[in-house]
Each structure stands twice: as structure tokens, then as C-alpha cells.
Amino acid sequence: MLITPPIFTFHTKVFTFVSNLCLKMKKVLLVNVALIVSLLVSCLLNGVQAQQLAVKNNLLYDVTGTPNLSLELRTGKRWTTELTLGFKPFPLYNPFDYSQDVDKRQKHLLIEPELRYWICSPFAEFFISGNVFWTHYNIGGYKMPLGLMFTEVENNRYQGDAIGAGLSAGYSWILANRWSIEAEIGVDVGWTWYDRYECIHCGANFGPEDKIFVTPKAGISLIYYIK
């Protein structure tokens, strides 16, 4: 008769509980995203005043070859709400890697709502913010900077999901009537669950794994204000 060790049973129950909790959190996050999108669409249809709604592109995110777009809406005297979408359905593209190795992979989808508090007034000068995020990824075959999230991604492939939250601070410079640029830096803490494979296109599946990670966050965004 095979007896399951108590420690293994406890770990299995904890993993099941956390997995179910994360699935519920992902559903809540998607509902929040839907509400934010509805609010932004409503503002567009009803009309907004100058510097009430901004469209943004993170230039640092572009460097990874990921098309991205953010919408930021003024929601109070010193508050704004932002929604960022990043989607990369094609293999790794690095403008500094002219070899373009087809065995490299960095596909992912990112959804990130963010709430900002502006020290002076919305869209001007200093701000602090808090964010939550969900991402689905399929990555492998390249060296991740500083070993962020995964240390063996150069030789393995990882496919899974991650959720988390973070804090950041930044500054916005006005360039013209409808244009500005901002810089942001912060840190995210998250939990990811995934399958790890032996190689990029084939190999054994090492089974489901999970881990907690901490990663820095940075952005330099070009902003256009919609009137």
C-alpha cells in the first residue's frame, strides 16, 4: 500500500488553493479591465475636455518588439486611471540582434490597470502609482536580463501565466499643446505558474511549476492628449 507523505499532501493542497485563488483573481482583473474600457469608451463618445484623456506608447516596451498602447483618464482632482495592453504574437524581435535566431521566442499578452496620484495636477510633473497585472507568456531561447523571473530561459521554454502588483513613481514633461513625455520606474511582485520544457520546439515537459518573483519596472512613454 502506497502512503502519501503528509508534507507532500500539504503542499498539494496549498498549490490547489493558490491556483484556484489566482484563477478567481484573474477573473476579477478581467472584469475590472472591462469596466475601465467601458468608462474610456463612454468618455470618448460623450466628449472630454483638454488633458482629460491621453493615449500613450511605452518606448522601452517597443524596444522588446512588443506593440503596446495605454489609455489614461482623469478621474479626480489629482487622480488618473490607466489601462495598458501589450501583445506580442510573433517570435522574439530584438532590433540589436541582427542574427534573428528563429529558435528564440518571446510571445506574450499583458493587461495592466494602474491608478495614479499626481502631486500637483493630473498629467503634470510628479506622480506615484499602484498597478496590478496579468500576463500569459510563451518564452525561451534567449538570455533574460539579470535572470529576471527565470534563470534557465536561455536553454528551456516556459509557458504559463503570471499575476501581481507593484508600485512606481515618475515625472511627466509637457512638450507641446497635446504632447508630453514621461519617465517611470518602480518594482513589481508577482506569482507565476507554468510548464517548463526541455527545449524551444520539443523536449520533455518537466511538469507544472510555480514561483514568486520580483522584477523592476521602467518606462519612457510618448503621450498624446485627446480633446
N, C-alpha and C positions, 0 to 999 in steps of 0.2 A: 504493500500500500504506500502510495506516494504522499508524503506530508509536506505541505507548503510552509516554508519558514514564516514566522509571524512578521518579520521585518519586510519581507517581500510582499506579503498581503497588505500591510500598512501602506507601503509605497504605491501599490497598485490602486488602492482606494483613494489616496491623495491625488495621484495623477488623474484618475477618473473625475474626481470632484473639481480639480482645477480646469480640466479640459471642458467640462460642462459649463463651468463659470465663465470661461473665456468665450465659448460659443454664445452665451447669453449676452456678454458684454459686446461682442461683435454685432449682434442684432440691435442692441441699444444704440451703438455707434452709428449703424446704418440708418436707423430711424432719425437720429439727430441730424445726420447729413441731409436726409430728405427734407427735414424741417428747415434747415438753413437754405437749401436750394430753393424751396418754395418761397421763403422770405425774400431772397435775392431776386427771383423772377417777379414777384409781386412789386418790388420796388422799381424794377425796370419797366413794368407795364404801367405803373401809376406815375412814374416820373420821379426823379430825385434832384436835389439841388447840388451845386458845385461842391466837390470834395465830400460827397456822401457815399459814393460807391467807386471802388478802384479795381482795376484789372492789373494783375501782376505776373511777372515771369522771373523765376529764380535763375540767374545766370550761372551760378555754381552748379545747380542741378542740371543745366543744359550741358555742362562740360562732360557729364557722365553719359550723354547721348539720350537723356530722358526728356521727352516733351512734357511740359508742366504748365499749369495755369492756376492762379489763385484769384479769388474774388473776396474783397474786403468791404464790409458795410459798416457805416457809422450807426451805432445802436444806443448811444448815450452822450452826455456832455464830454466825457473823456474816455469812452469805451468804443471799441470796434470788434466785430466778429469776422473771422476769416475762414475760408474753406479752400484747401489746396488739394489738387488732383495731379498725380504723376503716373504716367502709363507708358511702359516700355515693352511692347510685344515682340520686338525683334532682338536678335543676339547682341552681344556686347559691342558697343561702339565707343572707341576712345580716340579722339582726334589726335592724340600724341602717340598712338600705337599704329604705325604705318604697315605693320605686318598683318593686322586684322585677322588673327588666328580664329578660324571658324569653330574651333573647339572651345572657345571661351563663351560664357553665357551669363547674362545678367538681366533676365526678364523679370518684371515686377509691376505691381499695381499698388499705388499708395493713396490713401484717403486720410486727410489730416485737418480736422476743425481746430481753430485756435481763437482764444479770447485775449484781447489786448487792452491794457490800461495805459493811456498817454499822460505823461507828466504835465504837459502844457495843454495841448488840444489835439484832437484826432488828426492823424496824417502829418504831424509836425514834430520834429525833434525827438526826444527820448520816449521810449515805451518799454514796458515789461509785459510778458505774456505767458500763458499756460496753454498747453496743447495736449490732445490725445490723438492716437493714430492707429490705423490698421493697415497692414501690407501683406500681400500674397507674393511670394517670390520663387524663382527657379534660377539658381545661380551656381557657377562653378567654372574652374579652369583659369582663374586669374588670381593674382595676389591682392587680397583685401588690405587697404592701408591700415597700418598699426594693428593688424589682426582683429579688427572690429567684428564683433558677433561670432565669426568663425576663424579658426587658425589654420584649418586644413582645406580651405575652399579652393586652393590652387590645384589640388590633386583629387578632390572629391566634388560631387554635386549635391546641393541642398535644395529641397523643395518643401515649402511649408508656409506657415502664416506667423505673423507677429503682431502683438498689440502692446501699447504702452502709453506713457505720458511724459511730459517734460516741461521745463521752464527755460525762458530765454529773455534776452534784453537786446535792444537795438536802437538805431538812430535813423531818422529819415531827413534827407536833404531835398528841398524844393529846387527843381531845375528850371521850370517854366510854369505857365498858367495851368497846364494839365499834366505836367510831367514831374516826376521826382525819382529818387533812387534811395534805397535803404540798405543798411547792413544789419545783420542779426547774428547773434551767437548764443548758444545755450547747451543744454545737455538733456538727453532722453534716457529713460529707464524703461525696459520692456521685458516681455516674456515671449519666447518663440517656441513653437512645436513644429517638427519637420521630419522628413525622411532623408537619410544620408546615403548616397550611392557611391560605389567604388570609383566610377569614372563618369565622364560627362555624358556619354551616349549609351553606355552599357554598364555592366558590373553588378555585383551583388548589392542588394538593399540591406543595409545594416539595421533596419528596423526603425520604429519611431523613437525619436529623442526629443528632449526639451531642455531649455536653459534660460537663465536670466541674464540680461546683457545691459551694459551702459555704453552709450555712444554719444559723441559730441554732435552738435547741430550747428550749421552755419549757412548763411545765405546772403547773397547780394542781388537784390531784386530791382528790376526796372518797372516803374509804376505809371499807369495812365489813368486819369480820373475821368469818369463818365458823368456828363451833366444831364 
